[in-house]
C-alpha cells in the first residue's frame, strides 16, 4: 500500500511539472520583452528537472 502512495506522489509531481512546462513555454514564446523570454526559458529548465525527478521514480 505504501508503494502505491509513493507512485501517486510521483504522478502528481510529474503532472505539476507538465503544467509548469506549459506555462514556461507560453512565456518564452509569447513574451514581449527579452527579459520575460529568459524567465520563461528558466521556468522550462526548472520544469524539466522536476519532471526528470518524477519520472525517475515513476515509470509509466
ABEGO torsion letter per residue (X at the ends): XAAAAAAAAAAAAAAAAAAAAAAAAAAAAABABAAAAAAAAAAAAAAAAAAAAAAAABBX
